[in-house]
Amino acid sequence: VAYGLRGAGVGRQFKDADARGAHRTVVLGPDEVAEGVALMRSMDTGDEERVSLD
């Protein structure tokens, strides 16, 4: 598990995750928190799925 709390943009963090060989990423930013979801992304296909935090 790795997570980015630094000021790097999401695109940069996706590149870092890909360089580390991550197969999936989870995005939990301010917009996602406001919606009550997490964004799960497959690094292999680029498919994204919103998953409820409930």
Number of C-alpha atoms within 10 A of each C-alpha: 4 8 10 12 7 7 8 9 9 12 9 11 17 18 13 13 18 15 9 10 11 16 13 17 19 16 18 15 12 9 11 16 13 9 11 14 18 18 15 17 18 14 17 11 9 11 10 14 13 15 13 12 11 5
